[in-house]
Amino acid sequence: MTNFDLRDACSDDALDIQAIYAPIVEETAISFEIVAPSVEEISDRIQAYSLSHAYRVAVREKRVIGYAYGSIHRTREAYRPSTEVTVYVAKTEQGKGVGSALYRDLFPRLKNKGFHAAFAAITLPNLKSVTLHEAVGFTHVGIFKEVGRKFDTWHDVGWWQKIL
């Protein structure tokens, strides 16, 4: 039994989502964004990804504690049935099943929208993220070596895939 609810994200969630995401952008190489997006930008992303894919949040006591969404994997037409997925959980909520619950909730929604395969990019090393993705059925498919540069360091990115 979980002590949180899952629902569609809305623009009102942008402040909580930005609070989860900004430290990841600013303090880690987990995200390759360099500048944390504003609350307004997060709101725009929620609206866009909700329409095209799906965007879900985990909520406890009216506060977002995690979120997951699908987005465009690649822009060429043949890639349209594929989606890149992302999940982030508040630091204090990690290891409590929030991420896996969000993904298990997200996958059927993406499948119902016609998506066939989900891809996840993980900056390496990141054992927590690898463990989460493999626990919900992702398979490791490869590594892009030194593909991103952040904090004056080259970073490898591993790719995981799940057929929906």
PyMOL commands that set and color helices and strands:
alter all, ss='L'
color gray80, all
select helices_A, chain A and resi 11-27+39-52+77-79+91-93+98-112+127-135
alter helices_A, ss='H'
color red, helices_A
select strands_A, chain A and resi 5-8+55-60+63-72+82-89+117-124+139-150+153-163
alter strands_A, ss='S'
color yellow, strands_A
deselect
rebuild
show_as cartoon
